[in-house]
Amino acid sequence: MARKTGVQENRSHSQTDDFITRTHVLPLLTNKKKRQELIEEHRLNPIGLPGQGGHPASRHSADLARVIDKFRRQGMEGKYVRICVVPHTGYKIGIT
C-alpha cells in the first residue's frame, strides 16, 4: 500500500497550526499573570456583549479571542473544555 503524501495527511495545516499554537497561544497560557488576566476577562464577559443604545458591541481582547479560537477549532478528543462547577459563577478547565 502506498504511503500517504503530506497533502493527504494535511501536514501543512497541522504544522502551521502547531506553529501558531507554540508562538501565539501557549505563551499566553503559560504566563501565570497573563493567564489570570484572560480568565478574569472571560469571567466578566464570557460571550461578548451586544451593542446597546448606540454603543458598539464589547468584544474580547485580541489575546482572549486567539485563545478561544484555538479551543474552538480543534477536534473533541483531548480538547480543553469549560466545566461549570457552580452555576453561572464557578468554572474550571477540563480535557475531554
Residue pairs with C-beta under 8 A, 6 or more apart in sequence:
6 12
20 70
21 70
24 66
25 66
25 67
25 70
27 34
28 34
28 35
28 38
28 63
28 66
28 67
29 35
29 38
29 67
34 63
38 61
38 63
38 64
38 67
41 60
41 61
41 64
42 60
42 64
42 68
43 91
45 58
45 60
48 57
48 58
48 59
48 60
49 57
49 58
50 57
51 57
59 65
60 68
71 79
71 80
76 96
77 96
78 95
78 96
79 95
79 96
80 93
80 94
80 95
81 93
81 94
81 95
81 96
82 91
82 92
82 93
82 94
83 91
83 92
83 93
83 94
84 90
84 91
85 91
85 92
